[in-house]
């Protein structure tokens, strides 16, 4: 059992865990996660290996979580061992006399009894803002004194370990339960969140752009200045739970979900009203992110290319949009019949229908859409708490300094032999000055002579 314990807290095992976790994490970055089997078989030579080892779902692997579990157990064991070590160091004056980490020591030989000498030393330590604890040996020929300052700094590493543990256990239990996805919602339409009993509706979208340049033909790319979208959460289909108007980057939070307005996700959606020679009509929805319509009954494929909100032609006959606002919308239309090549039909405009082989196409119901990032991160408070503890621990470690001074007063040949030694986390010069000041105080006390028979009470 002891051998297992020593192995778990050994540096070699920790380095091995960190190395394997790092390698797997890097693989998870370079290998796209969560794709279908066809994706890996098509784009990766070692696709079968990826699927066999389940590297397409790496962060959900039991082996990956087991590594984090072992790392957490290792941190717990190391923290417990360190707490026990610190308890001994801060409670037993003689526990750390032979520590290799003792940075400085000084010896003094003083005429007088050890009792008055220890009282004077404790007074000097308290004057230097040290907390003092004294321990008298059984043979009454030696008094051990322990004094410490900045003790809370020693807890910094334990606090850092606690923060890391919180993050590790989040990764094990909640790390794969969160998700994030982009959804495009047309103004007036709703988005239904899977496994949730509510939907989100975009009531109104307002887009503002910067003024176009002087060259109208080069003004095809308009920079978005500002955008607002009003989102409403509906329960049971029609009961509005909450409504909020969002700017770019702002979020609507509801029942653990975040709905964030994305910067690059704005555009126009529309419908095409297709009428056959007999007067029958079809309403076809067109989405800019998938501008292809399949009509199996007619064996047609309709391709629609680039909607221009304010359509115009320059001197060379090239299309452009004079403004980013919906004033004269037009889209280029191709139709493919069967296995034939797509045939250019012309420009379909909102005020001018387009005809093809007796069929009439008309653009209707133009509305803006917004891209909304939907995310659910159930463990975010734990992550924040973990990082908060890590920062607090690091501030204690590097912002404060704990110092320990040990003094052994023993009787030797009618005099008091004094050994002063100390250890500090970083401020060695300060510790040296403290010990020198205490030694100087002892020397000054010897010159003046100790007076009174006082006993040290340990406070």
BADO-244456 format. One record per residue (C-alpha): x, y, z. Coordinates in pm, whole numbers, padded with zeros to 5 digits, always signed. Layout:
// BADO-244456
XYZ ...
***
This chain:
// BADO-244456
+00000+00000+00000 +00285+00235+00085 +00450+00161-00249 +00128+00254-00433 +00102+00574-00230 +00463+00667-00307 +00408+00594-00676 +00096+00812-00694 +00268+01114-00540 +00595+01066-00727 +00698+01342-00973 +00748+01082-01247 +00382+00975-01233 +00262+01335-01239 +00484+01415-01539 +00354+01104-01716 -00010+01208-01657 +00051+01564-01778 +00237+01440-02085 -00037+01194-02189 -00313+01452-02124 -00122+01709-02333 -00075+01467-02625 -00442+01367-02628 -00554+01729-02600 -00335+01826-02897 -00483+01537-03097 -00829+01666-03009 -00734+02006-03152 -00609+01874-03485 -00873+01600-03530 -01223+01750-03572 -01453+01618-03303 -01809+01495-03336 -01820+01446-03715 -01982+01152-03890 -01801+00839-04003 -01804+00947-04368 -01614+01264-04283 -01313+01080-04141 -01317+00811-04410 -01308+01080-04679 -01050+01326-04550 -00815+01112-04341 -00589+00832-04459 -00600+00691-04109 -00973+00742-04080 -01035+00385-03975 -00779+00420-03698 -00947+00741-03580 -01285+00571-03566 -01149+00251-03408 -00976+00443-03129 -01275+00678-03100 -01053+00981-03149 -01350+01153-03311 -01502+01175-02964 -01182+01201-02766 -01294+01425-02482 -01571+01180-02389 -01338+00879-02371 -01334+00701-02036 -00956+00680-02064 -00925+01059-02103 -01145+01119-01799 -00955+00852-01603 -00632+01045-01656 -00790+01354-01503 -00924+01145-01217 -00574+01013-01139 -00438+01367-01161 -00703+01483-00914 -00625+01197-00674 -00256+01279-00700 -00321+01645-00613 -00534+01544-00315 -00263+01312-00180 +00008+01574-00230 -00205+01839-00062 -00275+01614+00238 +00094+01533+00269 +00190+01900+00251 -00074+02002+00507 +00064+01742+00750 +00417+01862+00684 +00324+02227+00740 +00140+02137+01058 +00454+01980+01202 +00675+02263+01085 +00451+02530+01238 +00378+02346+01562 +00700+02169+01665 +00999+02399+01724 +01249+02117+01682 +01084+01954+01381 +01268+02153+01118 +01606+02217+01282 +01790+01995+01036 +01602+02107+00727 +01820+02168+00424 +01596+02466+00350 +01723+02656+00657 +01867+02962+00492 +02052+03129+00778 +02163+03059+01132 +02348+03232+01415 +02497+03106+01743 +02538+03305+02063 +02689+03210+02398 +02537+03407+02683 +02598+03406+03057 +02276+03359+03248 +01986+03123+03291 +01789+02988+03001 +01465+03100+03161 +01530+03475+03150 +01702+03438+02815 +01398+03269+02655 +01167+03537+02795 +01380+03810+02640 +01397+03627+02307 +01018+03587+02295 +00977+03957+02365 +01212+04042+02080 +01028+03810+01842 +00691+03960+01928 +00836+04305+01877 +00925+04194+01522 +00563+04082+01464 +00630+03711+01495 +00382+03471+01652 +00569+03276+01919 +00529+02929+02059 +00765+02782+02319 +00832+02422+02409 +01038+02317+02712 +01233+01993+02702 +01187+01723+02963 +01532+01759+03118 +01471+02131+03179 +01808+02213+03027 +01671+02323+02693 +01390+02547+02571 +01283+02538+02206 +01110+02841+02061 +00923+02854+01731 +00813+03183+01578 +00645+03242+01244 +00525+03532+01038 +00304+03536+00728 +00175+03187+00799 -00120+03230+00564 +00120+03244+00269 +00205+02877+00328 -00154+02790+00241 -00114+02936-00109 -00008+02609-00274 -00296+02421-00109 -00543+02683-00234 -00396+02655-00587 -00436+02276-00568 -00799+02319-00460 -00867+02544-00760 -00707+02294-00999 -00909+02011-00841 -01235+02198-00900 -01146+02246-01268 -01040+01882-01303 -01360+01744-01153 -01558+01983-01374 -01380+01835-01676 -01467+01484-01558 -01833+01529-01469 -01958+01836-01658 -01696+01913-01921 -01875+01728-02199 -02231+01815-02098 -02216+02171-02230 -02255+02272-02594 -02260+02568-02825 -02413+02612-03170 -02490+02888-03417 -02849+02917-03536 -02987+03158-03792 -03332+03295-03712 -03538+03495-03960 -03726+03796-03824 -04064+03677-03699 -03954+03313-03682 -03869+03105-03375 -03598+02865-03271 -03693+02559-03071 -03423+02443-02832 -03405+02060-02826 -03500+01900-02494 -03628+02234-02363 -03988+02338-02312 -03957+02683-02466 -03867+02859-02790 -03689+03183-02880 -03843+03423-03130 -03672+03711-03310 -03930+03989-03311 -03735+04272-03474 -03397+04320-03640 -03244+04661-03706 -02921+04698-03905 -02712+05015-03941 -02416+05042-04178 -02134+05286-04235 -02170+05522-04532 -02044+05366-04857 -01740+05499-05043 -01744+05735-05337 -01688+05456-05591 -02027+05286-05601 -01899+04984-05791 -01651+04917-05512 -01910+04952-05240 -02019+04591-05252 -01884+04525-04903 -02062+04738-04650 -01931+04747-04296 -02188+04684-04030 -02195+04972-03783 -02453+04849-03539 -02717+04582-03509 -03002+04518-03271 -03233+04225-03240 -03529+04185-03007 -03555+03829-02871 -03850+03686-02684 -03866+03361-02492 -04202+03187-02531 -04337+02907-02317 -04615+02674-02428 -04607+02835-02771 -04753+03178-02694 -04679+03287-02336 -04394+03540-02339 -04159+03474-02048 -03906+03750-02118 -03812+03995-02393 -03485+04177-02447 -03326+04386-02723 -02967+04278-02777 -02672+04453-02933 -02385+04264-03092 -02205+04062-02825 -02484+04094-02566 -02660+03790-02424 -03002+03682-02317 -02985+03428-02033 -03271+03194-01959 -03272+02869-01759 -02899+02811-01794 -02887+02889-02168 -02714+03187-02327 -02834+03347-02651 -02565+03574-02791 -02600+03797-03097 -02320+03720-03345 -02140+03993-03543 -02112+03825-03885 -02448+03652-03892 -02681+03901-04058 -02842+03886-04400 -03166+03855-04590 -03401+03562-04636 -03690+03552-04880 -03943+03329-05053 -04016+03255-05415 -04373+03224-05536 -04372+02978-05827 -04685+02966-06045 -04741+02704-06317 -04939+02766-06640 -05255+02624-06477 -05237+02878-06192 -05114+02640-05920 -04866+02799-05683 -04577+02683-05466 -04408+02890-05198 -04038+02812-05177 -03822+02937-04889 -03471+03052-04975 -03197+03068-04713 -02876+03257-04803 -02661+02988-04639 -02820+02725-04866 -02952+02900-05181 -03051+02583-05369 -03407+02461-05425 -03489+02109-05541 -03821+02050-05722 -03852+01676-05766 -04191+01698-05940 -04045+01913-06216 -03698+01755-06199 -03556+02105-06148 -03272+02240-05943 -03294+02615-05886 -02974+02798-05797 -02990+03150-05663 -02669+03353-05643 -02601+03658-05423 -02894+03870-05321 -02822+04240-05388 -03036+04454-05153 -03017+04766-05373 -02949+04621-05716 -02779+04818-05994 -02539+04764-06285 -02221+04964-06334 -02088+05093-06667 -01934+04755-06747 -02260+04574-06673 -02139+04424-06346 -02393+04399-06064 -02346+04577-05733 -02555+04707-05446 -02576+05084-05415 -02667+05064-05046 -02693+04782-04793 -03061+04854-04738 -03350+04666-04897 -03460+04910-05171 -03428+04723-05500 -03351+04357-05420 -03245+04121-05697 -03091+03776-05727 -02940+03584-06019 -03124+03262-06108 -03006+02941-06278 -03225+02639-06342 -03095+02288-06406 -03331+02040-06572 -03239+01679-06509 -02877+01607-06594 -02842+01909-06821 -02615+02199-06740 -02765+02484-06536 -02923+02750-06758 -02908+03119-06669 -03261+03257-06651 -03188+03616-06550 -03230+03855-06257 -03523+03799-06028 -03636+04126-05870 -03903+04198-05614 -04101+04415-05858 -04029+04222-06181 -04133+03853-06203 -03919+03608-06396 -04066+03361-06647 -03934+03024-06759 -04121+02775-06981 -04462+02902-06879 -04375+02920-06509 -04364+03251-06326 -04125+03322-06038 -04182+03611-05800 -03976+03723-05501 -04187+03779-05187 -04159+03813-04810 -03807+03952-04777 -03697+03963-04415 -03364+03998-04234 -03217+03718-04029 -02975+03714-03738 -02718+03458-03630 -02751+03368-03262 -02497+03164-03069 -02681+02930-02834 -02469+02783-02555 -02514+02591-02235 -02225+02572-01990 -02352+02414-01667 -02014+02419-01496 -01909+02779-01564 -01951+02883-01196 -01718+02599-01097 -01461+02707-01355 -01475+03064-01227 -01445+02947-00869 -01148+02728-00962 -00964+03008-01141 -01049+03244-00853 -00886+03006-00606 -00582+02965-00830 -00536+03341-00855 -00586+03385-00480 -00334+03110-00407 -00076+03259-00645 -00121+03600-00484 -00052+03445-00144 +00252+03258-00274 +00415+03542-00465 +00263+03842-00288 +00340+03741+00070 +00636+03582+00241 +00622+03345+00535 +00921+03325+00766 +00998+03073+01040 +01254+03135+01313 +01362+02859+01552 +01558+02933+01863 +01712+02665+02086 +01827+02787+02427 +02028+02524+02614 +02248+02515+02924 +02617+02457+02881 +02895+02507+03137 +02707+02771+03336 +02602+02970+03032 +02317+02973+02784 +02396+02849+02435 +02160+03003+02180 +02105+02872+01827 +01892+03090+01597 +01799+02951+01258 +01532+03040+01008 +01374+02972+00673 +01189+03199+00434 +01006+03140+00106 +01182+03418-00082 +01289+03724+00120 +01623+03594+00248 +01763+03939+00320 +01461+04021+00534 +01500+03698+00731 +01868+03769+00781 +01787+04118+00911 +01526+03973+01151 +01774+03721+01294 +02045+03986+01319 +01802+04218+01501 +01709+03945+01746 +02075+03861+01802 +02151+04229+01855 +01865+04252+02104 +01999+03954+02294 +02347+04112+02302 +02196+04439+02424 +02007+04253+02694 +02329+04087+02808 +02500+04424+02832 +02211+04568+03035 +02156+04252+03239 +01826+04062+03268 +01605+04167+03553 +01313+03993+03721 +01209+03632+03741 +00943+03608+03473 +00805+03289+03330 +00700+03259+02965 +00335+03168+02923 +00349+03076+02557 +00117+03358+02430 
***
